Amino acid sequence: MANKTVKRVKTLGRKVPRKYESKKMEVEEVLKVENESWWVYVLLLSTIVILAQSLKDYTFSFDNITLTYSIFVLPIVYFVTNYITKKYGYTKSIVGISVSGVSLVLFSLIMSFVIGTKFSFYDICGGFCGYVVSQFVNLTIYQFLLVNTNNSFVLIYLTYLFAFVVNYLFYTLIYMNLLVFDNYWISYFTTLIIQGILCFLLTFFDVNIKRGIEV
């Protein structure tokens, strides 16, 4: 509104009122800050992805069920991606997913040299494919919901859960030998339940995030 008023006044050859100039400068300043700050969230996303990768080898057990600590970090990964989508747009989220995916591979490569083990892309192929595919599925559905719905809590929550299902599905398809474990399916559904509880809480924050100015 302020921009339209300034343009109309300039077209008529009149002096732009100070109140409209200040409003225009304020909007431009907010846009500038938003355009410059989205990279911070991309780096944050990459850091959390690396943290989740680091924790996957650390497990805890209860009632003959073994789970990894990374299940508590993974919901935050999708939350940050959705935040980038909502505040900075679809394209910025694609960049974030791409950068974090590459960071995942590079981190595994560096750690293999540090530990002194032989690096094999197949060793992380399951996690990488599951992460990237589930992120793009989550991003596509979430963007659709932003455009066509009004912050539906239930739909956004189901999008989180579906992203987890896709992630573990691709991971399982690549590592089919995991299916022979007696407690695999118990661990699978237990993981989804725990992450579902975490995402239920994160969805409250998600639906209250204000849309970015340029989105």
Order of alpha helices (4+ residues) and beta strands (2+ residues): alpha-alpha-beta-beta-alpha-alpha-alpha-alpha-alpha
